[in-house]
Amino acid sequence: MTPLVWHLRDRALDLSARPLVMGILNVTPDSFSDGGRFSDPALAVARGLQLIEQGADVLDIGGESTRPGAEPVPLDEELRRVVPVVRELASRGAVPISVDTLKPEVAREALAAGAHILNDVSGFRDPRMIAVARDARCGVVAMHMRGDPATMQHNPQYADAAGEVTAYLEERLRALGESGIPHEAICLDPGIGFGKALEHNLELLANLGAIAALGRPVCLGASRKGFIGAVCGRALEHRDAGSLAVACFAAARGTAHVLRVHDVPAARDAVLLLSAIDRHRR
Ligand code: HH2
């Protein structure tokens, strides 16, 4: 089997042995799950260190909520939220830092502060984001989103959700490659909950293998999202068991390689157990 490696600036992560746990750190007042808890930079740094201690392999730091209908954040404010936290956590050097942003200025400053990955929920539609990533030779997460956060949940329609999302990501992989971002730096993400109704999210999860077959790692961000609440009848604060079930489903099938989660200790235990069991497969 060819090893699945993700290149991020000065390092390379091997994703063949087990999925990585990407811990979510939202430095925002309004994120759908943890908004307001870590909006102070000192609290955010402490939370980041806690996530590393709990077993996060990567941290994903965001300063602008992308939940449906979220208010856009002015550039100055996003820089103020994100850059000092990235600088402090990157200086500890323990794990690669990903930055969840749509703004090229934030991306550039975060990379200068030591970030390793750009996570762009619009799939690098903005050529300026591509240029920033190319110049820094950083890792990228290219996600599928239908529309934009303001309107994406207004009656999304697909004839074939899994097929359309896979085709979109295949096109992004090609376009990013042609723009000078090596395939080895790219991770793909179906964008669970971004312009998708319940059945679209379920169809995507059931057919993630088609995205994995594009040959790049798949990042899966299902943690605490609305479809888990819809299937299980659970309010936001009671979705961690469902989130873990989704992560395990994809990890066990080998169709997700980076699990973007709020509950890091549970995801860490799950991936360690799955890989321990898998090593005994005949
Ligand atoms: N989901 C969210 C934000 N960023 N990035 C990737 N690659 N994949 C995802 O599924 C994804 C993402 C939304 O979740 P969260 O960060 O918890 O909330 P908010 O956007 O409200 O800050």
Boltz pocket constraint, residues with backbone or C-beta under 6 A from the ligand:
constraints:
  - pocket:
      binder: B
      contacts: [[A, 24], [A, 26], [A, 28], [A, 30], [A, 31], [A, 32], [A, 33], [A, 34], [A, 62], [A, 64], [A, 65], [A, 66], [A, 67], [A, 100], [A, 119], [A, 120], [A, 121], [A, 141], [A, 143], [A, 189], [A, 191], [A, 192], [A, 219], [A, 220], [A, 221], [A, 222], [A, 223], [A, 260]]
      max_distance: 6.0
